[in-house]
Amino acid sequence: MRVPGFLRSFYFYVGVSFLVWMLVFDANDFVKQYDMYAKLQELQADRKYYLDNIETVKKERAELLSSPELLEKFARENYIMKRPSEDVFILVPHQDSN
């Protein structure tokens, strides 16, 4: 049986062992590279979400600051603010103990 010439080469074995080392044993092997790539994609998606959210908040802020009535409504609904002569009652739904 005849063995191909490249299998008898010292450089072939050095090359294969280098590839195995880089793919499996190195600190930046393929598994780590894939994990880092997945984390990068996740962070880029989060960044896009937050940038879009910032634009929405800026629009709402500009709208609120342009109208005192809207600002008062926002403060009453979200921060339960009131005028000095008013009383605020917060209704909490009753939960059964069943």
N, C-alpha and C positions, 0 to 999 in steps of 0.2 A: 504494500500500500504506500502510495506516494504522499508525503506531507507537503502542502503548499509552502512556497518559499517565505511568504510573509510571516507564517507561524514560527519559523525558525529564527526570526530576527529579534535581536536584543531590543531594538527600538519599538517594536510592536508591543512587547511585554512592558516596557517602561511607559509607553503611551496608554495602554489599558490600565495599568496600575495607577497612573496619574488620574485618568477619568474616574476610576472607582473611588479614589481618595477624594476627588473634588465633589462627586455626586453623593457620597455616603458619609464620609468621616470629617469633612471640612466644617468649620464653624458656620459657613454660609452655604450649606447644602441646599438641595432643591426643596426640601420640606420647609426649611426656614424661609427661603425666598418666596415660596407660595404663601406662607402665612403672612409675611410682610406685605406682599402684594394685595392680599385680601383685606388686611387692615388699612392699607392705603385707599382702597376702593371705598371701604366703609367710612373713613374719615372724609373723603371727598364728597360722598353723599351727604354726610352730616353738614359739611361746610355749605353745600348748595342749599340745604334746607334752612340753615340759619341765615344765610344771605337773603333768601326769599322772605323769611320771616321778618328780618330787619326792614326790608322795604315796606311790608305790610304795616308794621308798627309805625314807621315814619309817616305813612299816609294817614293812619288813624290819629297820630299825634297832631299833625298839621290841621286835620279836620276839627279835632277837639279844641285846639288853641284858637281857632278862628271864630268859634261861637261859644259865648258864655252859657247859653242854655244847654248845649250838648255837654259842656264841661261839668255843669252841675248835675245833669242826668247821669253821667259816667261816675262821678264821685258818689252819688247816692246809691247807685246800683252795685258798684264794685267795692267801695270802701265804707259803706253804711254810714255816710256822713249825713248830718242833719243841720237844720237851722237852730239857733238857740231856743226858739219858742216851740219847737216840735218834739214829739216823743217818737221813738222808733221801736217798732215791735217786729221781732224776727220770728217767723212761724216755722217750726221744725216739724216735719211729718212724724206722726206716731208710728213706732215700730212694734209689731206684736212680738211677744217672747216665745212664740211657738217654734 
